Amino acid sequence: MQKFISHIGLVAPLDRSNVDTDAIIPKQFLKSIRRTGFGPYLFDEWRYLDHGEPGQDCTNRPLNQDFVLNEGRYQGATVLLTRENFGCGSSREHAPWALLDYGFQVILAESFADIFYSNCFKNGMLPIVLSSHQIGELFKATLSIPGFSLDVDLEQQTVTSSTGTRYTFDLDAYRKHCLLNGLDEIGQTLSYKQEIADFESEHLKKNSWLTQEVR
Amino acid sequence: MAAKTLYDKLWESHEVRKNDNGTSLLYIDRQLIHEVTSPQAFEGLRMNKRAPWRKDANVAVPDHNIPTKDRDKGIEDPVSKLQIDTLASNTAELDITNFDMSDPRQGIVHVIGPEQGITLPGMTIVCGDSHTSTHGALGALAFGIGTSEVEHVLATQCLVQEKSKNMLVRVDGALHAGVTAKDLILAIIGQIGTAGGTGHAIEFGGEAIQNMSMEGRMTVCNMTIEAGAKAGLIAVDDTTIEYVKGRNFAPKGSAWDVAEAHWRTLQSDADASYDKTIVMDASHIKPMVTWGTSPEMVAPVDGFVPEISDPNKAEQFRSALKYMGLTPGMPIEQITFDKIFIGSCTNSRIEDLREAARIVKGKRIASAISLAMVVPGSGPVKAQAEAEGLDKIFLDAGFEWREPGCSMCLAMNADRLEPGERCASTSNRNFEGRQGQGGRTHLLSPAMAAAAAIAGHVTNVTKYYEN
């Protein structure tokens, strides 16, 4: 996995609550058997005026000019600012894959849905929770200051704006450690191979029906 | 010893180790796999030259993409076909059981698990699908995961997890006739909101839950994710034990006796405490219908599309009503439909189909309904329904009777809404575009969907239950 240590980037404001993963990447694109290539279809139904299909070339599709990511000033944004309960609904990891493939490295929100939040970390993307007041301040700044960017320091757990305002954020120590070092979580777990095997042998002996073969 | 909740007990009995940072390594007893969220996990396993830790713990089934009619013609969409073929080749390569499209046991992953005894009480169960919460109805700890975690479980039989908080939703009293588990869970979501359970495992208890069938309990736990909680749980009781007994892969003989004795301990201690408790009175609940683009945007059948009250939600509210083509103050019963969908992992079990058939028996769908379809949750559900003559009741009423799969719950196959079409749906999500781009979804119970098919609009199904 890609390391995440710090990031400086342009902020795009998506002023909606309860953005679900169906909106982030609609179902037709989930038919892909790959992890990459979802970026052009991120927020497909909001971003384009026509209906998108997997594999379609998006360069000439009609854009919805009212959708914020289509505004000239937010082109090249790598930090997404949004509201409550971002990433709710389906557990599809295609949602963080699409955000990442589009270019987002950091997502700032008042809150995230549990599964989406966890999925971000598996892909080297950092979801940050700030208070509704702080998020409100950042929306104001993003809308009023052209080129408003944020400097995110994972080690220090801080978000610093181009105007000098600094916020700190909370993060689970294990997730931070994995991101900072770009660790392969499966490799980490396999370092406890013996413990797992010992637990398993005891557990399956006690609950013998768990080994019933399904054929 | 401190009193424990059911969730605490399931968690502790699967904890391989506690890490220093507050997370635990949790042992996973069963992983269910489907075609959409697994190909990249298998690919990851291959790229890292890792083998499955315990292949027998995994069972696969295609459900999201598969056609619900003309199966003998194969899968028309080449992209869907590739995904389903990829599931078949990945599982064949690793010798993992796959109930393919021709297998009579094939169906929606969350229907076939309990039905076959593949998911059992006391298990930890995961699947790359958020509605894995369904299996918590059996007194199991079951939750949805992403594809990276699917790979993690394949490779290690474990997951690194942070323990959730405990939440209790206690439903006292009894539901009125015609008011179902679906109405109850929609009412709960309407009350606590789609983020009300975030960070929690929700245990459902109280008289109304205790008196509910397993099918009803599965409907409630299924939509726990729509209340923000990854896992929903219900204590094991006689209803659970009766349901599991005799299932294909449930233990038999002396193993059954040992299992049953263990499973009967899967209840919260009487004095266990919860981080959050919600108490509801079942007798106050009416049939529910969603009017917006989030499951929390829900009203009782005799209610109205609400006026904006919370200024913080005004924008979301306006955009939902614009998408849905509704106006504040409109009676819910005036919502008319183009299509009817009875199916999905929420409501496609035999009891759901019986309930709907009872309403439509001897009647015809309204002329304004262009398509009404029933999609059974699995091969065995379909066979059972046909043995009871339910297929005939639906067909005579003008419904289509389809093959099992996820179908129009998420419209990954050919079953979908056209832009602007309005659907009465027994599924679980009314998000924008969920059932097809521009489609408008109203979530309700199978009985309500059946009544809507006959009337052509929302109508209070409880009138069918009078006398």
Boltz contact constraints between the chains, C-beta under 6 A:
constraints:
  - contact:
      token1: [A, 17]
      token2: [B, 316]
      max_distance: 6.0
  - contact:
      token1: [A, 18]
      token2: [B, 194]
      max_distance: 6.0
  - contact:
      token1: [A, 18]
      token2: [B, 294]
      max_distance: 6.0
  - contact:
      token1: [A, 20]
      token2: [B, 431]
      max_distance: 6.0
  - contact:
      token1: [A, 22]
      token2: [B, 431]
      max_distance: 6.0
  - contact:
      token1: [A, 22]
      token2: [B, 434]
      max_distance: 6.0
  - contact:
      token1: [A, 26]
      token2: [B, 433]
      max_distance: 6.0
  - contact:
      token1: [A, 27]
      token2: [B, 410]
      max_distance: 6.0
  - contact:
      token1: [A, 27]
      token2: [B, 412]
      max_distance: 6.0
  - contact:
      token1: [A, 30]
      token2: [B, 36]
      max_distance: 6.0
  - contact:
      token1: [A, 31]
      token2: [B, 79]
      max_distance: 6.0
  - contact:
      token1: [A, 31]
      token2: [B, 80]
      max_distance: 6.0
  - contact:
      token1: [A, 31]
      token2: [B, 83]
      max_distance: 6.0
  - contact:
      token1: [A, 33]
      token2: [B, 39]
      max_distance: 6.0
  - contact:
      token1: [A, 33]
      token2: [B, 83]
      max_distance: 6.0
  - contact:
      token1: [A, 33]
      token2: [B, 86]
      max_distance: 6.0
  - contact:
      token1: [A, 35]
      token2: [B, 40]
      max_distance: 6.0
  - contact:
      token1: [A, 45]
      token2: [B, 433]
      max_distance: 6.0
  - contact:
      token1: [A, 45]
      token2: [B, 437]
      max_distance: 6.0
  - contact:
      token1: [A, 51]
      token2: [B, 437]
      max_distance: 6.0
  - contact:
      token1: [A, 54]
      token2: [B, 79]
      max_distance: 6.0
  - contact:
      token1: [A, 85]
      token2: [B, 195]
      max_distance: 6.0
  - contact:
      token1: [A, 88]
      token2: [B, 194]
      max_distance: 6.0
  - contact:
      token1: [A, 90]
      token2: [B, 130]
      max_distance: 6.0
  - contact:
      token1: [A, 91]
      token2: [B, 130]
      max_distance: 6.0
  - contact:
      token1: [A, 91]
      token2: [B, 144]
      max_distance: 6.0
  - contact:
      token1: [A, 91]
      token2: [B, 146]
      max_distance: 6.0
  - contact:
      token1: [A, 93]
      token2: [B, 146]
      max_distance: 6.0
  - contact:
      token1: [A, 93]
      token2: [B, 147]
      max_distance: 6.0
  - contact:
      token1: [A, 114]
      token2: [B, 198]
      max_distance: 6.0
  - contact:
      token1: [A, 114]
      token2: [B, 230]
      max_distance: 6.0
  - contact:
      token1: [A, 115]
      token2: [B, 144]
      max_distance: 6.0
  - contact:
      token1: [A, 119]
      token2: [B, 146]
      max_distance: 6.0
  - contact:
      token1: [A, 122]
      token2: [B, 148]
      max_distance: 6.0
  - contact:
      token1: [A, 173]
      token2: [B, 21]
      max_distance: 6.0
  - contact:
      token1: [A, 174]
      token2: [B, 21]
      max_distance: 6.0
  - contact:
      token1: [A, 174]
      token2: [B, 23]
      max_distance: 6.0
  - contact:
      token1: [A, 186]
      token2: [B, 152]
      max_distance: 6.0
  - contact:
      token1: [A, 186]
      token2: [B, 155]
      max_distance: 6.0
  - contact:
      token1: [A, 189]
      token2: [B, 156]
      max_distance: 6.0
  - contact:
      token1: [A, 189]
      token2: [B, 158]
      max_distance: 6.0
  - contact:
      token1: [A, 190]
      token2: [B, 156]
      max_distance: 6.0
  - contact:
      token1: [A, 195]
      token2: [B, 16]
      max_distance: 6.0
  - contact:
      token1: [A, 195]
      token2: [B, 17]
      max_distance: 6.0
  - contact:
      token1: [A, 196]
      token2: [B, 16]
      max_distance: 6.0
  - contact:
      token1: [A, 196]
      token2: [B, 158]
      max_distance: 6.0
  - contact:
      token1: [A, 199]
      token2: [B, 16]
      max_distance: 6.0
  - contact:
      token1: [A, 199]
      token2: [B, 27]
      max_distance: 6.0
  - contact:
      token1: [A, 208]
      token2: [B, 255]
      max_distance: 6.0
  - contact:
      token1: [A, 209]
      token2: [B, 251]
      max_distance: 6.0
  - contact:
      token1: [A, 209]
      token2: [B, 255]
      max_distance: 6.0
  - contact:
      token1: [A, 209]
      token2: [B, 259]
      max_distance: 6.0
  - contact:
      token1: [A, 210]
      token2: [B, 29]
      max_distance: 6.0
  - contact:
      token1: [A, 212]
      token2: [B, 249]
      max_distance: 6.0
  - contact:
      token1: [A, 213]
      token2: [B, 56]
      max_distance: 6.0
  - contact:
      token1: [A, 214]
      token2: [B, 59]
      max_distance: 6.0
  - contact:
      token1: [A, 214]
      token2: [B, 97]
      max_distance: 6.0
  - contact:
      token1: [A, 214]
      token2: [B, 118]
      max_distance: 6.0
  - contact:
      token1: [A, 214]
      token2: [B, 249]
      max_distance: 6.0
  - contact:
      token1: [A, 215]
      token2: [B, 97]
      max_distance: 6.0
